[in-house]
Amino acid sequence: MRFRLLAALLGALGGAGLLAGCQGGGLSAADERRVFRYNQPEALTSLDPAFARNQANSWAVAQLYNGLLELDSTLQPAPALARRYQISPDGLTYTFWLRKRVLFHRDTIVFKKSEKQLAREDSTDAEDEARFHGKPVDYKVREAIRIGQPFTRDVTAADFVYSFKRLLDAKTASPGGWIFRGKVLEDKQGNPSDTCFVAVNDSTLRIHLKAPFIPFLGILTMPYAYVVPHEAVEKYGKDFREHPVGTGPFQFKLWDEGNVLLYKRNNYYWRRDSKDQLLPYLDAVAISFIADRKTEFLTFLQGKLDFLSGIREGSRDLILNPDGSVRADFKGRFQVQKAPYLNTEYLGFQLDSTNLTGAQATQGRALRDARVRQALNYALNKPELVAYVLSHVGRPGKSGFVPAALPSFSATQVPGYTYQPQRARALLAAAGYGPRRPLQLRLSTVAERKAVAEYLQKNWADVGIQVQIDINQSAAQQELVDNGRTAFFSKSWLGDYPDAENYLALFYSPNFSPAGPDKTHYKSAEYDQLYQQAIREQQGPRRTALYQQMDRLVVRDVPVIALYYDEIVRLTQNNVRGLGTNPMNQLLLERVRKQ
């Protein structure tokens, strides 16, 4: 039923020839090659980049919008809507020069032409499109009625000023305000200054920082920093989440929540390939919402999805052998890509008792003893966890918190915890726990991590630690952790941008949750000083050394247990071309083809 609905919706694109293949509920082979289909098992909550706080939202908005910068193939910030940029010698002023003739998506409601404009202009949408692509105007396609036809306008520096200030506006309630808060120029009250973002003219933007912050360019590649037109936000209000208007390679068509999300090709996209061919190559993107991983995989095997990412418990055993290789019966049927992933799976300890009550407060007191936290870490056989529970998808967390995909990672410079059960028992005894007084804990986690939690539970039982597993819904788990109401929890940190600072910011005390990412409320004056020094250090090797020193403190003080550094496993149909992978696990479709 889901795919019959999808076929019907694809027909609504019209003009692209997609309707012809919908007979009998399917698409013709020719039409199939122009539609990219992927599934989104996690909930998609918004198509507004101001709310791109998770992978589901980030993937969806990445097809619709652009920012000043983007990550290149080496994960370095590179020009996007900014054709070039310059940083002042003191590191406080960033100047961006914008590309010419970048257009927002055409929208019949937001960008209507007035009667006066139409009387003055002697062009139609078809003529506008022909001129945009440098083609001769075909006057035969001129339409007699032009009132209400979709219209657009150029992106200007003022649009970035608006978009960035909107992130910081309390009325927006965006979770992305942190990317600028505390970094850009502030007034005497400590609020972002009115002049922290300045449109010098239509094509020149300046951003003023209050202090140097070396990873700032990486922050500007995030979906939060995508540009939006004020007209669309003002027109749709809160409903902008489902009426997006961006500059990206695809344009919003329809969202039937929980069933399908459909994009069509943006025929006015600003980017071309090396052969001067306009991007994107695809005509449409269709996103389904199958929550069950096994059903998702079977749908992929039926050829109804072009791509899968993130093999989890529900489908890992269907695809991979215990040694991590692809099962023989699937070899050659699809492409398998495996690569490092900027994601650290970890266990956290709430070191602040303020919001812990009852049994949580009791175990919180036990966990504030560093010897207990160290014992919990030494008791874990992480290589066996990765091998037998995760089918070799991931790398054991035997270093610090920074994942293996980043340059500052070094198991030599930042040695972590190895499997030493005898040492775990000794630490427990020193802390006053043993057979007559066993340590009893509760681990808060989610269903997706149940198998991992059960393996850890057995490891801990081997050294006399009794751990009960509490399974929560994802939203409930997030709320418990963010508000410091659970003493022991499982979490993951997927990098917002590819710099170790983004991981080490989780232990910088001004970043206490719920406003910031320091979920454990770890606080160390020594650590904070190193962090402040690192974000101002312009020399790469010295900054790396500072990062490693900070990571060693995290290992020593154990606010978290690094379980494993994740890896991406992506499956694509054999006819898909141009879909690469990177440690950020981005999904970028503007250069994808289907043969």
Salt bridges, closest charged atoms under 4 A:
ASP31 OD1 - ARG34 NH2 2.80
GLU32 OE1 - ARG37 NH1 2.94
GLU42 OE2 - ARG293 NH2 3.08
ASP48 OD2 - ARG166 NH2 2.41
GLU70 OE2 - ARG271 NH2 2.63
GLU121 OE1 - LYS113 NZ 3.33
ASP122 OD1 - ARG142 NH1 3.66
ASP125 OD1 - ARG106 NH1 2.54
GLU127 OE1 - ARG131 NH1 3.95
GLU127 OE2 - ARG142 NE 2.59
ASP128 OD2 - ARG106 NH2 3.16
ASP128 OD2 - LYS113 NZ 3.57
ASP154 OD1 - ARG101 NH1 3.32
ASP159 OD1 - ARG153 NH2 2.68
GLU186 OE1 - LYS210 NZ 3.29
GLU231 OE2 - ARG153 NE 2.64
GLU231 OE1 - HIS230 NE2 3.64
GLU234 OE1 - HIS230 ND1 3.26
GLU242 OE1 - ARG241 NH1 2.99
GLU257 OE2 - ARG241 NH1 2.96
ASP276 OD1 - ARG272 NE 3.89
ASP283 OD2 - ARG34 NE 2.70
GLU296 OE1 - ARG293 NH1 3.32
ASP306 OD1 - ARG37 NH2 2.98
ASP306 OD1 - LYS594 NZ 3.01
ASP329 OD2 - ARG327 NH2 2.73
GLU345 OE1 - ARG449 NE 2.96
ASP352 OD2 - HIS521 ND1 2.94
ASP369 OD2 - ARG371 NH2 2.87
GLU448 OE2 - ARG312 NE 3.50
GLU454 OE2 - LYS450 NZ 3.97
ASP470 OD2 - ARG442 NE 2.93
GLU479 OE1 - ARG485 NH2 2.21
ASP482 OD1 - LYS519 NZ 2.63
GLU526 OE1 - ARG556 NH2 3.93
GLU537 OE2 - ARG542 NE 3.90
ASP557 OD1 - ARG556 NE 2.77
ASP566 OD2 - ARG312 NH1 3.48
GLU567 OE1 - LYS338 NZ 3.59
GLU590 OE2 - ARG271 NH1 2.74
